[in-house]
Amino acid sequence: MLIRSEMPADHDAIHQLTWSAFKPMAFSNDTEADIIRALRSDGDLTISLVAEDAGEIVGHVAFSPVKINGIHDKWFGLGPISVRPSRQRQGIGKALIAAGLQLLDELGACGCALIGNPEVYSHAGYVSDGQLTYLDIDTKYVQRVVLRGPVPRGALSFAPAFGN
């Protein structure tokens, strides 16, 4: 499996992969694939990686700027992240996250935040200590990885493509 940056020829495959990965999820509102396109068109898709196996895209992860208390301060958000349903639970998502965090670190990012299941993302190093909030979501789902600097505290907001 090869993890690489997206190329323009990948855009439709990423859209289809994201749609099919999120379709069976009860929490999905079917906007995830469109969010990636909007991040890209808005210039907010800081990192977009694909996992390719035998010439097919089997996974994708997006990283975009986030603000804490209205200030960007070199923090980024993870998501959406998608893995082909038949390839889930094989470490592809974890590998995509690790590669993305390494690139963020190389860019001098302070850290990365996400909204997600702690049982899933704790394996990739994400933690929640209740210091970050997002709308009215239980803070246990608001998680972060600090790459440098202090642990953040405050209200998290994502790029405009997320509609928050």
N, C-alpha and C positions, 0 to 999 in steps of 0.2 A: 504494500500500500504506500502510495506517495501522497504527502501533504504538501500543497503548493498554494500560492496566491491564485485567486480567480483570474480568469482571462475573459475578455468580452464574449468569446464563443461559448462560455459556460453559463451565461446569464439565464437562458431559458431552462437549462437542466437544473440550475439551482432553484429556480422558481417552482418547477414541477416537484423536485425532491422535497422542498420545504412544505409545499401544499400536501403531498402524500404523507409526510411524516407527522404533520399536525392534525390531519383530518380525523383520525380516530381519538384524539385527545379531548376529554370532556371539558377541559379548561380553555380550549382554543375557540377563538371567535373568527377563524378563517382569515385573519389579516396578516399573518406572519410572512407569507411570501410577498405580499404587497409592501410590507414594511421594509424588506430588503431592497426592493426596487426604489422605494422612496428615499431610503438612506443613501443609495448610490446616486440618485439624481440630485439630491440636496448637497452632495459632497460630504456627507457625514459617515460614510462607510470607511472608517479608518483602516481596518484590517478585514479582509474577506478571504477565508481559506477554504479550500476544498480537499476532501480525501478522495483520491482516485485509486481504483483497483481495476486492473485489466482494462484500462481505458474508459471506465465508467465512473461517474461521480457518485459516491456512496455516502458522502457526508459533507456538511458545510457549517461554518460558524462565522458570525459577524460580530465585530467590535466597533462601537461608535462612542463619541463623546457623551459624558454625562455631567450634570452639575450637582453640586452639593450646596444647599442653601443659596442657589442661584449663581454659583461660581464654578467654572470648569476646572481649573487647577490640576490639569493633567490626570484626571480620572476618566475611566472609560467603562462602558457597559458591555456585557456579553449577551448576545442574543440578537435574533433567534439562532438557535443551533438545531440542526436537523441531521438525522441519520436514516438512511433507507430502512423502512420497517423490518425487512428480512435480515438486516445486518446489525440491528440494535443489540446491545449487551455484549458486544465483542471488543470494546475498548476504543472504538473509532471516535466517539464523542470526547472521551478523556484525552486522546491523542491530539485532537483538534484544539481543545482548550489549552493543553500544555504548550503547543506550538504558538498559539495566539498570545498567551501570557509571556512567553519568551520574547516575541516580537514587541509587545508593549514595553517590556523591561528595556529592550534595546533602544526604544524610542524615548526613554526617560520618563515613562508614565509613573504616576504615584501608586496607582492601583486600578482594580477592576471590580465592578459591582454587578449584581444580577438579582432578578426576582425568580425564585425557583424552589424546588423541593430540596430541603437540606439533606435528605437521605441520598440524593443523587449527587449534589454538588460538593458535599463535604469531602468526597473521595478525590476531588480535584483541588482541594485546599481552601475552599470557600467556607467562611464562618459568618455567623450572625451573633452579635452581642447586644442587639437592641439599640445600637447607637445611630443606625441609619433607618430612616423611615421612607415609605413610598405610599402616597395617598392614604387610604384606610386599610391597607394590607397588613396583616399580622407581621410583626417585625422578624419573626423566625424565618420568613421567606425572603427577607431582604438581606442579602449576603454580600461579602466582599473579600478580596485578597489585597493586602497591602504589599506593594513592591518596594516603596521607599517613603519615608516621611511618617507623620503621625497617623494614628487610627482616626478615620473620619467620623464625624457625628453631624447629624442634621438631615434635612429633607432632600431626598434624591429625586432628580428629574432626568428623563431620557431625552434623546434627540426628538425634534418635532415630528418625525415620521411615526413615532409611537403614539402620538395623539394625547400626550399627557399634558 
